[in-house]
């Protein structure tokens, strides 16, 4: 019997400029708290392009 599994990939980016680190203070009820920008990798998207896209989406 063959079985199909779904894989969900995510990314998270640590962005620094020396002594400072960029973080998000999430207000979401589902996932509150401080975290680095990141998110899901879309189907067919490279991990690098997904990281760039997510950082742009979440930081402007």
CHARMM-style PDB file with segment names, atoms N, HN, CA, C and O in Angstrom:
ATOM      1  N   UNK     1       0.853  -1.174   0.000  1.00  0.00      PROA
ATOM      2  CA  UNK     1       0.000   0.000   0.000  1.00  0.00      PROA
ATOM      3  C   UNK     1       0.897   1.234   0.000  1.00  0.00      PROA
ATOM      4  O   UNK     1       1.791   1.358   0.838  1.00  0.00      PROA
ATOM      5  N   UNK     2       0.656   2.148  -0.944  1.00  0.00      PROA
ATOM      6  HN  UNK     2      -0.070   2.047  -1.624  1.00  0.00      PROA
ATOM      7  CA  UNK     2       1.441   3.378  -0.969  1.00  0.00      PROA
ATOM      8  C   UNK     2       0.780   4.431  -0.089  1.00  0.00      PROA
ATOM      9  O   UNK     2      -0.437   4.447   0.094  1.00  0.00      PROA
ATOM     10  N   UNK     3       1.596   5.281   0.433  1.00  0.00      PROA
ATOM     11  HN  UNK     3       2.584   5.268   0.284  1.00  0.00      PROA
ATOM     12  CA  UNK     3       1.114   6.323   1.338  1.00  0.00      PROA
ATOM     13  C   UNK     3       1.690   7.664   0.903  1.00  0.00      PROA
ATOM     14  O   UNK     3       2.877   7.758   0.590  1.00  0.00      PROA
ATOM     15  N   UNK     4       0.871   8.684   0.883  1.00  0.00      PROA
ATOM     16  HN  UNK     4      -0.093   8.607   1.137  1.00  0.00      PROA
ATOM     17  CA  UNK     4       1.329  10.023   0.537  1.00  0.00      PROA
ATOM     18  C   UNK     4       1.427  10.843   1.806  1.00  0.00      PROA
ATOM     19  O   UNK     4       0.494  10.892   2.608  1.00  0.00      PROA
ATOM     20  N   UNK     5       2.577  11.488   1.976  1.00  0.00      PROA
ATOM     21  HN  UNK     5       3.334  11.448   1.324  1.00  0.00      PROA
ATOM     22  CA  UNK     5       2.769  12.349   3.136  1.00  0.00      PROA
ATOM     23  C   UNK     5       2.916  13.787   2.682  1.00  0.00      PROA
ATOM     24  O   UNK     5       3.537  14.058   1.654  1.00  0.00      PROA
ATOM     25  N   UNK     6       2.359  14.691   3.430  1.00  0.00      PROA
ATOM     26  HN  UNK     6       1.855  14.471   4.265  1.00  0.00      PROA
ATOM     27  CA  UNK     6       2.471  16.110   3.144  1.00  0.00      PROA
ATOM     28  C   UNK     6       3.578  16.687   4.022  1.00  0.00      PROA
ATOM     29  O   UNK     6       3.613  16.457   5.231  1.00  0.00      PROA
ATOM     30  N   UNK     7       4.480  17.440   3.395  1.00  0.00      PROA
ATOM     31  HN  UNK     7       4.451  17.627   2.413  1.00  0.00      PROA
ATOM     32  CA  UNK     7       5.574  18.077   4.120  1.00  0.00      PROA
ATOM     33  C   UNK     7       5.326  19.583   4.108  1.00  0.00      PROA
ATOM     34  O   UNK     7       5.075  20.165   3.053  1.00  0.00      PROA
ATOM     35  N   UNK     8       5.396  20.204   5.263  1.00  0.00      PROA
ATOM     36  HN  UNK     8       5.601  19.731   6.120  1.00  0.00      PROA
ATOM     37  CA  UNK     8       5.240  21.649   5.384  1.00  0.00      PROA
ATOM     38  C   UNK     8       6.581  22.224   5.818  1.00  0.00      PROA
ATOM     39  O   UNK     8       7.090  21.900   6.891  1.00  0.00      PROA
ATOM     40  N   UNK     9       7.151  23.089   4.965  1.00  0.00      PROA
ATOM     41  HN  UNK     9       6.737  23.352   4.094  1.00  0.00      PROA
ATOM     42  CA  UNK     9       8.428  23.712   5.271  1.00  0.00      PROA
ATOM     43  C   UNK     9       8.202  25.146   5.728  1.00  0.00      PROA
ATOM     44  O   UNK     9       7.326  25.843   5.215  1.00  0.00      PROA
ATOM     45  N   UNK    10       8.995  25.572   6.691  1.00  0.00      PROA
ATOM     46  HN  UNK    10       9.706  25.006   7.108  1.00  0.00      PROA
ATOM     47  CA  UNK    10       8.925  26.947   7.173  1.00  0.00      PROA
ATOM     48  C   UNK    10      10.332  27.531   7.259  1.00  0.00      PROA
ATOM     49  O   UNK    10      11.326  26.807   7.205  1.00  0.00      PROA
ATOM     50  N   UNK    11      10.396  28.839   7.391  1.00  0.00      PROA
ATOM     51  HN  UNK    11       9.589  29.428   7.435  1.00  0.00      PROA
ATOM     52  CA  UNK    11      11.676  29.508   7.558  1.00  0.00      PROA
ATOM     53  C   UNK    11      11.563  30.520   8.691  1.00  0.00      PROA
ATOM     54  O   UNK    11      10.464  30.922   9.073  1.00  0.00      PROA
ATOM     55  N   UNK    12      12.688  30.916   9.209  1.00  0.00      PROA
ATOM     56  HN  UNK    12      13.580  30.589   8.898  1.00  0.00      PROA
ATOM     57  CA  UNK    12      12.756  31.936  10.240  1.00  0.00      PROA
ATOM     58  C   UNK    12      14.093  32.639  10.052  1.00  0.00      PROA
ATOM     59  O   UNK    12      15.118  31.976   9.899  1.00  0.00      PROA
ATOM     60  N   UNK    13      14.100  33.966  10.060  1.00  0.00      PROA
ATOM     61  HN  UNK    13      13.267  34.505  10.184  1.00  0.00      PROA
ATOM     62  CA  UNK    13      15.317  34.717   9.746  1.00  0.00      PROA
ATOM     63  C   UNK    13      15.770  35.563  10.924  1.00  0.00      PROA
ATOM     64  O   UNK    13      14.987  36.332  11.482  1.00  0.00      PROA
ATOM     65  N   UNK    14      17.019  35.421  11.295  1.00  0.00      PROA
ATOM     66  HN  UNK    14      17.655  34.796  10.842  1.00  0.00      PROA
ATOM     67  CA  UNK    14      17.619  36.268  12.322  1.00  0.00      PROA
ATOM     68  C   UNK    14      18.366  37.380  11.601  1.00  0.00      PROA
ATOM     69  O   UNK    14      19.333  37.124  10.884  1.00  0.00      PROA
ATOM     70  N   UNK    15      17.912  38.617  11.793  1.00  0.00      PROA
ATOM     71  HN  UNK    15      17.126  38.825  12.375  1.00  0.00      PROA
ATOM     72  CA  UNK    15      18.487  39.770  11.104  1.00  0.00      PROA
ATOM     73  C   UNK    15      19.171  40.646  12.148  1.00  0.00      PROA
ATOM     74  O   UNK    15      18.555  41.064  13.128  1.00  0.00      PROA
ATOM     75  N   UNK    16      20.462  40.916  11.919  1.00  0.00      PROA
ATOM     76  HN  UNK    16      20.963  40.576  11.123  1.00  0.00      PROA
ATOM     77  CA  UNK    16      21.236  41.725  12.872  1.00  0.00      PROA
ATOM     78  C   UNK    16      21.964  42.852  12.146  1.00  0.00      PROA
ATOM     79  O   UNK    16      22.143  42.816  10.928  1.00  0.00      PROA
ATOM     80  N   UNK    17      22.372  43.839  12.910  1.00  0.00      PROA
ATOM     81  HN  UNK    17      22.226  43.868  13.899  1.00  0.00      PROA
ATOM     82  CA  UNK    17      23.264  44.879  12.398  1.00  0.00      PROA
ATOM     83  C   UNK    17      24.310  45.190  13.466  1.00  0.00      PROA
ATOM     84  O   UNK    17      24.476  46.336  13.882  1.00  0.00      PROA
ATOM     85  N   UNK    18      24.993  44.170  13.888  1.00  0.00      PROA
ATOM     86  HN  UNK    18      24.859  43.239  13.550  1.00  0.00      PROA
ATOM     87  CA  UNK    18      25.991  44.334  14.948  1.00  0.00      PROA
ATOM     88  C   UNK    18      25.419  43.885  16.283  1.00  0.00      PROA
ATOM     89  O   UNK    18      25.323  42.689  16.555  1.00  0.00      PROA
ATOM     90  N   UNK    19      25.044  44.841  17.105  1.00  0.00      PROA
ATOM     91  HN  UNK    19      25.122  45.813  16.884  1.00  0.00      PROA
ATOM     92  CA  UNK    19      24.546  44.528  18.442  1.00  0.00      PROA
ATOM     93  C   UNK    19      23.027  44.357  18.509  1.00  0.00      PROA
ATOM     94  O   UNK    19      22.519  43.812  19.489  1.00  0.00      PROA
ATOM     95  N   UNK    20      22.295  44.808  17.493  1.00  0.00      PROA
ATOM     96  HN  UNK    20      22.708  45.251  16.697  1.00  0.00      PROA
ATOM     97  CA  UNK    20      20.828  44.756  17.528  1.00  0.00      PROA
ATOM     98  C   UNK    20      20.301  43.586  16.713  1.00  0.00      PROA
ATOM     99  O   UNK    20      20.883  43.204  15.698  1.00  0.00      PROA
ATOM    100  N   UNK    21      19.186  43.023  17.176  1.00  0.00      PROA
ATOM    101  HN  UNK    21      18.713  43.333  18.000  1.00  0.00      PROA
ATOM    102  CA  UNK    21      18.528  41.910  16.492  1.00  0.00      PROA
ATOM    103  C   UNK    21      17.073  42.306  16.248  1.00  0.00      PROA
ATOM    104  O   UNK    21      16.394  42.788  17.155  1.00  0.00      PROA
ATOM    105  N   UNK    22      16.596  42.098  15.010  1.00  0.00      PROA
ATOM    106  HN  UNK    22      17.148  41.706  14.273  1.00  0.00      PROA
ATOM    107  CA  UNK    22      15.215  42.405  14.654  1.00  0.00      PROA
ATOM    108  C   UNK    22      14.300  41.267  15.091  1.00  0.00      PROA
ATOM    109  O   UNK    22      14.524  40.114  14.723  1.00  0.00      PROA
ATOM    110  N   UNK    23      13.270  41.584  15.876  1.00  0.00      PROA
ATOM    111  HN  UNK    23      13.088  42.521  16.175  1.00  0.00      PROA
ATOM    112  CA  UNK    23      12.275  40.592  16.287  1.00  0.00      PROA
ATOM    113  C   UNK    23      10.877  41.179  16.106  1.00  0.00      PROA
ATOM    114  O   UNK    23      10.706  42.392  15.977  1.00  0.00      PROA
ATOM    115  N   UNK    24       9.892  40.303  16.101  1.00  0.00      PROA
ATOM    116  HN  UNK    24      10.031  39.318  16.206  1.00  0.00      PROA
ATOM    117  CA  UNK    24       8.490  40.702  16.051  1.00  0.00      PROA
ATOM    118  C   UNK    24       7.865  40.421  17.409  1.00  0.00      PROA
ATOM    119  O   UNK    24       8.145  39.394  18.028  1.00  0.00      PROA
ATOM    120  N   UNK    25       7.020  41.330  17.868  1.00  0.00      PROA
ATOM    121  HN  UNK    25       6.792  42.164  17.365  1.00  0.00      PROA
ATOM    122  CA  UNK    25       6.236  41.102  19.079  1.00  0.00      PROA
ATOM    123  C   UNK    25       4.827  40.761  18.627  1.00  0.00      PROA
ATOM    124  O   UNK    25       4.002  41.650  18.414  1.00  0.00      PROA
ATOM    125  N   UNK    26       4.554  39.472  18.482  1.00  0.00      PROA
ATOM    126  HN  UNK    26       5.223  38.750  18.655  1.00  0.00      PROA
ATOM    127  CA  UNK    26       3.277  39.010  17.941  1.00  0.00      PROA
ATOM    128  C   UNK    26       2.158  39.157  18.966  1.00  0.00      PROA
ATOM    129  O   UNK    26       2.309  38.780  20.128  1.00  0.00      PROA
ATOM    130  N   UNK    27       1.041  39.706  18.519  1.00  0.00      PROA
ATOM    131  HN  UNK    27       0.919  40.012  17.575  1.00  0.00      PROA
ATOM    132  CA  UNK    27      -0.133  39.895  19.381  1.00  0.00      PROA
ATOM    133  C   UNK    27      -1.193  38.825  19.134  1.00  0.00      PROA
ATOM    134  O   UNK    27      -2.270  38.878  19.728  1.00  0.00      PROA
ATOM    135  N   UNK    28      -0.904  37.858  18.266  1.00  0.00      PROA
ATOM    136  HN  UNK    28      -0.029  37.815  17.784  1.00  0.00      PROA
ATOM    137  CA  UNK    28      -1.860  36.818  17.899  1.00  0.00      PROA
ATOM    138  C   UNK    28      -2.227  35.954  19.107  1.00  0.00      PROA
ATOM    139  O   UNK    28      -1.365  35.597  19.910  1.00  0.00      PROA
ATOM    140  N   UNK    29      -3.503  35.624  19.224  1.00  0.00      PROA
ATOM    141  HN  UNK    29      -4.203  35.914  18.571  1.00  0.00      PROA
ATOM    142  CA  UNK    29      -3.958  34.737  20.286  1.00  0.00      PROA
ATOM    143  C   UNK    29      -3.404  33.325  20.074  1.00  0.00      PROA
ATOM    144  O   UNK    29      -3.064  32.636  21.036  1.00  0.00      PROA
ATOM    145  N   UNK    30      -3.314  32.896  18.801  1.00  0.00      PROA
ATOM    146  HN  UNK    30      -3.590  33.456  18.019  1.00  0.00      PROA
ATOM    147  CA  UNK    30      -2.826  31.552  18.490  1.00  0.00      PROA
ATOM    148  C   UNK    30      -1.337  31.394  18.738  1.00  0.00      PROA
ATOM    149  O   UNK    30      -0.890  30.319  19.137  1.00  0.00      PROA
ATOM    150  N   UNK    31      -0.540  32.472  18.504  1.00  0.00      PROA
ATOM    151  HN  UNK    31      -0.902  33.345  18.179  1.00  0.00      PROA
ATOM    152  CA  UNK    31       0.914  32.363  18.647  1.00  0.00      PROA
ATOM    153  C   UNK    31       1.482  33.708  19.100  1.00  0.00      PROA
ATOM    154  O   UNK    31       2.079  34.426  18.298  1.00  0.00      PROA
ATOM    155  N   UNK    32       1.302  34.057  20.380  1.00  0.00      PROA
ATOM    156  HN  UNK    32       0.818  33.474  21.032  1.00  0.00      PROA
ATOM    157  CA  UNK    32       1.789  35.346  20.877  1.00  0.00      PROA
ATOM    158  C   UNK    32       3.270  35.272  21.267  1.00  0.00      PROA
ATOM    159  O   UNK    32       3.827  34.191  21.462  1.00  0.00      PROA
ATOM    160  N   UNK    33       3.880  36.435  21.373  1.00  0.00      PROA
ATOM    161  HN  UNK    33       3.428  37.313  21.215  1.00  0.00      PROA
ATOM    162  CA  UNK    33       5.240  36.511  21.894  1.00  0.00      PROA
ATOM    163  C   UNK    33       6.242  37.029  20.883  1.00  0.00      PROA
ATOM    164  O   UNK    33       5.886  37.418  19.771  1.00  0.00      PROA
ATOM    165  N   UNK    34       7.486  37.026  21.284  1.00  0.00      PROA
ATOM    166  HN  UNK    34       7.776  36.709  22.187  1.00  0.00      PROA
ATOM    167  CA  UNK    34       8.576  37.551  20.462  1.00  0.00      PROA
ATOM    168  C   UNK    34       9.150  36.438  19.592  1.00  0.00      PROA
ATOM    169  O   UNK    34       9.414  35.335  20.072  1.00  0.00      PROA
ATOM    170  N   UNK    35       9.340  36.738  18.306  1.00  0.00      PROA
ATOM    171  HN  UNK    35       9.125  37.634  17.916  1.00  0.00      PROA
ATOM    172  CA  UNK    35       9.877  35.759  17.365  1.00  0.00      PROA
ATOM    173  C   UNK    35      10.621  36.484  16.248  1.00  0.00      PROA
ATOM    174  O   UNK    35      10.518  37.704  16.120  1.00  0.00      PROA
ATOM    175  N   UNK    36      11.354  35.749  15.458  1.00  0.00      PROA
ATOM    176  HN  UNK    36      11.437  34.758  15.562  1.00  0.00      PROA
ATOM    177  CA  UNK    36      12.005  36.293  14.276  1.00  0.00      PROA
ATOM    178  C   UNK    36      11.011  36.279  13.113  1.00  0.00      PROA
ATOM    179  O   UNK    36      10.078  35.476  13.119  1.00  0.00      PROA
ATOM    180  N   UNK    37      11.191  37.153  12.109  1.00  0.00      PROA
ATOM    181  HN  UNK    37      11.949  37.805  12.104  1.00  0.00      PROA
ATOM    182  CA  UNK    37      10.332  37.099  10.929  1.00  0.00      PROA
ATOM    183  C   UNK    37      10.510  35.767  10.193  1.00  0.00      PROA
ATOM    184  O   UNK    37      11.607  35.210  10.156  1.00  0.00      PROA
ATOM    185  N   UNK    38       9.436  35.275   9.619  1.00  0.00      PROA
ATOM    186  HN  UNK    38       8.545  35.727   9.649  1.00  0.00      PROA
ATOM    187  CA  UNK    38       9.504  34.025   8.865  1.00  0.00      PROA
ATOM    188  C   UNK    38       8.118  33.530   8.534  1.00  0.00      PROA
ATOM    189  O   UNK    38       7.122  34.199   8.810  1.00  0.00      PROA
ATOM    190  N   UNK    39       8.058  32.349   7.938  1.00  0.00      PROA
ATOM    191  HN  UNK    39       8.867  31.805   7.713  1.00  0.00      PROA
ATOM    192  CA  UNK    39       6.767  31.784   7.584  1.00  0.00      PROA
ATOM    193  C   UNK    39       6.901  30.550   6.717  1.00  0.00      PROA
ATOM    194  O   UNK    39       7.950  29.907   6.681  1.00  0.00      PROA
ATOM    195  N   UNK    40       5.826  30.229   6.023  1.00  0.00      PROA
ATOM    196  HN  UNK    40       4.974  30.751   6.053  1.00  0.00      PROA
ATOM    197  CA  UNK    40       5.778  29.001   5.230  1.00  0.00      PROA
ATOM    198  C   UNK    40       6.462  29.159   3.876  1.00  0.00      PROA
ATOM    199  O   UNK    40       6.451  30.232   3.273  1.00  0.00      PROA
ATOM    200  N   UNK    41       7.051  28.069   3.422  1.00  0.00      PROA
ATOM    201  HN  UNK    41       7.059  27.197   3.912  1.00  0.00      PROA
ATOM    202  CA  UNK    41       7.609  27.985   2.078  1.00  0.00      PROA
ATOM    203  C   UNK    41       6.481  27.513   1.159  1.00  0.00      PROA
ATOM    204  O   UNK    41       5.872  26.470   1.398  1.00  0.00      PROA
ATOM    205  N   UNK    42       6.209  28.290   0.104  1.00  0.00      PROA
ATOM    206  HN  UNK    42       6.704  29.137  -0.090  1.00  0.00      PROA
ATOM    207  CA  UNK    42       5.148  27.946  -0.831  1.00  0.00      PROA
ATOM    208  C   UNK    42       5.605  26.814  -1.756  1.00  0.00      PROA
ATOM    209  O   UNK    42       6.802  26.620  -1.968  1.00  0.00      PROA
ATOM    210  N   UNK    43       4.641  26.072  -2.299  1.00  0.00      PROA
ATOM    211  HN  UNK    43       3.668  26.230  -2.126  1.00  0.00      PROA
ATOM    212  CA  UNK    43       4.941  24.974  -3.223  1.00  0.00      PROA
ATOM    213  C   UNK    43       5.766  25.489  -4.401  1.00  0.00      PROA
ATOM    214  O   UNK    43       5.378  26.461  -5.049  1.00  0.00      PROA
ATOM    215  N   UNK    44       6.891  24.851  -4.681  1.00  0.00      PROA
ATOM    216  HN  UNK    44       7.207  24.062  -4.155  1.00  0.00      PROA
ATOM    217  CA  UNK    44       7.745  25.222  -5.789  1.00  0.00      PROA
ATOM    218  C   UNK    44       8.694  26.381  -5.512  1.00  0.00      PROA
ATOM    219  O   UNK    44       9.470  26.762  -6.388  1.00  0.00      PROA
ATOM    220  N   UNK    45       8.647  26.943  -4.318  1.00  0.00      PROA
ATOM    221  HN  UNK    45       8.017  26.633  -3.606  1.00  0.00      PROA
ATOM    222  CA  UNK    45       9.467  28.095  -3.955  1.00  0.00      PROA
ATOM    223  C   UNK    45      10.749  27.629  -3.266  1.00  0.00      PROA
ATOM    224  O   UNK    45      10.721  26.680  -2.481  1.00  0.00      PROA
ATOM    225  N   UNK    46      11.862  28.283  -3.550  1.00  0.00      PROA
ATOM    226  HN  UNK    46      11.885  29.053  -4.187  1.00  0.00      PROA
ATOM    227  CA  UNK    46      13.108  27.920  -2.867  1.00  0.00      PROA
ATOM    228  C   UNK    46      13.092  28.479  -1.442  1.00  0.00      PROA
ATOM    229  O   UNK    46      12.381  29.440  -1.150  1.00  0.00      PROA
ATOM    230  N   UNK    47      13.870  27.874  -0.578  1.00  0.00      PROA
ATOM    231  HN  UNK    47      14.448  27.093  -0.815  1.00  0.00      PROA
ATOM    232  CA  UNK    47      13.946  28.338   0.812  1.00  0.00      PROA
ATOM    233  C   UNK    47      14.481  29.772   0.869  1.00  0.00      PROA
ATOM    234  O   UNK    47      14.051  30.561   1.710  1.00  0.00      PROA
ATOM    235  N   UNK    48      15.412  30.109  -0.020  1.00  0.00      PROA
ATOM    236  HN  UNK    48      15.761  29.468  -0.703  1.00  0.00      PROA
ATOM    237  CA  UNK    48      15.988  31.460  -0.032  1.00  0.00      PROA
ATOM    238  C   UNK    48      14.937  32.491  -0.431  1.00  0.00      PROA
ATOM    239  O   UNK    48      14.779  33.510   0.241  1.00  0.00      PROA
ATOM    240  N   UNK    49      14.210  32.228  -1.534  1.00  0.00      PROA
ATOM    241  HN  UNK    49      14.338  31.400  -2.080  1.00  0.00      PROA
ATOM    242  CA  UNK    49      13.194  33.177  -1.967  1.00  0.00      PROA
ATOM    243  C   UNK    49      12.040  33.264  -0.962  1.00  0.00      PROA
ATOM    244  O   UNK    49      11.451  34.332  -0.794  1.00  0.00      PROA
ATOM    245  N   UNK    50      11.715  32.170  -0.303  1.00  0.00      PROA
ATOM    246  HN  UNK    50      12.194  31.303  -0.439  1.00  0.00      PROA
ATOM    247  CA  UNK    50      10.646  32.226   0.695  1.00  0.00      PROA
ATOM    248  C   UNK    50      11.070  33.078   1.889  1.00  0.00      PROA
ATOM    249  O   UNK    50      10.253  33.811   2.447  1.00  0.00      PROA
ATOM    250  N   UNK    51      12.327  32.989   2.280  1.00  0.00      PROA
ATOM    251  HN  UNK    51      12.990  32.394   1.827  1.00  0.00      PROA
ATOM    252  CA  UNK    51      12.821  33.801   3.400  1.00  0.00      PROA
ATOM    253  C   UNK    51      12.790  35.283   3.037  1.00  0.00      PROA
ATOM    254  O   UNK    51      12.376  36.114   3.845  1.00  0.00      PROA
ATOM    255  N   UNK    52      13.227  35.614   1.821  1.00  0.00      PROA
ATOM    256  HN  UNK    52      13.563  34.939   1.164  1.00  0.00      PROA
ATOM    257  CA  UNK    52      13.195  37.011   1.370  1.00  0.00      PROA
ATOM    258  C   UNK    52      11.759  37.527   1.337  1.00  0.00      PROA
ATOM    259  O   UNK    52      11.477  38.625   1.818  1.00  0.00      PROA
ATOM    260  N   UNK    53      10.853  36.732   0.769  1.00  0.00      PROA
ATOM    261  HN  UNK    53      11.082  35.841   0.378  1.00  0.00      PROA
ATOM    262  CA  UNK    53       9.445  37.135   0.674  1.00  0.00      PROA
ATOM    263  C   UNK    53       8.831  37.347   2.048  1.00  0.00      PROA
ATOM    264  O   UNK    53       8.168  38.357   2.286  1.00  0.00      PROA
ATOM    265  N   UNK    54       9.049  36.402   2.951  1.00  0.00      PROA
ATOM    266  HN  UNK    54       9.588  35.582   2.758  1.00  0.00      PROA
ATOM    267  CA  UNK    54       8.463  36.511   4.297  1.00  0.00      PROA
ATOM    268  C   UNK    54       9.005  37.721   5.053  1.00  0.00      PROA
ATOM    269  O   UNK    54       8.243  38.422   5.718  1.00  0.00      PROA
ATOM    270  N   UNK    55      10.302  37.974   4.963  1.00  0.00      PROA
ATOM    271  HN  UNK    55      10.922  37.404   4.423  1.00  0.00      PROA
ATOM    272  CA  UNK    55      10.857  39.141   5.652  1.00  0.00      PROA
ATOM    273  C   UNK    55      10.245  40.423   5.094  1.00  0.00      PROA
ATOM    274  O   UNK    55       9.889  41.320   5.859  1.00  0.00      PROA
ATOM    275  N   UNK    56      10.117  40.522   3.772  1.00  0.00      PROA
ATOM    276  HN  UNK    56      10.406  39.794   3.150  1.00  0.00      PROA
ATOM    277  CA  UNK    56       9.491  41.701   3.170  1.00  0.00      PROA
ATOM    278  C   UNK    56       8.046  41.844   3.630  1.00  0.00      PROA
ATOM    279  O   UNK    56       7.611  42.942   3.978  1.00  0.00      PROA
ATOM    280  N   UNK    57       7.299  40.740   3.634  1.00  0.00      PROA
ATOM    281  HN  UNK    57       7.652  39.848   3.351  1.00  0.00      PROA
ATOM    282  CA  UNK    57       5.885  40.774   4.039  1.00  0.00      PROA
ATOM    283  C   UNK    57       5.737  41.210   5.494  1.00  0.00      PROA
ATOM    284  O   UNK    57       4.817  41.959   5.823  1.00  0.00      PROA
ATOM    285  N   UNK    58       6.612  40.762   6.347  1.00  0.00      PROA
ATOM    286  HN  UNK    58       7.359  40.154   6.080  1.00  0.00      PROA
ATOM    287  CA  UNK    58       6.439  40.980   7.780  1.00  0.00      PROA
ATOM    288  C   UNK    58       7.132  42.239   8.306  1.00  0.00      PROA
ATOM    289  O   UNK    58       6.831  42.690   9.412  1.00  0.00      PROA
ATOM    290  N   UNK    59       8.047  42.807   7.534  1.00  0.00      PROA
ATOM    291  HN  UNK    59       8.291  42.441   6.636  1.00  0.00      PROA
ATOM    292  CA  UNK    59       8.746  43.998   8.021  1.00  0.00      PROA
ATOM    293  C   UNK    59       8.542  45.213   7.127  1.00  0.00      PROA
ATOM    294  O   UNK    59       8.885  46.330   7.517  1.00  0.00      PROA
ATOM    295  N   UNK    60       7.987  45.012   5.925  1.00  0.00      PROA
ATOM    296  HN  UNK    60       7.709  44.106   5.608  1.00  0.00      PROA
ATOM    297  CA  UNK    60       7.775  46.130   5.013  1.00  0.00      PROA
ATOM    298  C   UNK    60       9.061  46.507   4.333  1.00  0.00      PROA
ATOM    299  OT1 UNK    60       9.083  47.433   3.523  1.00  0.00      PROA
TER     300      UNK     60
END
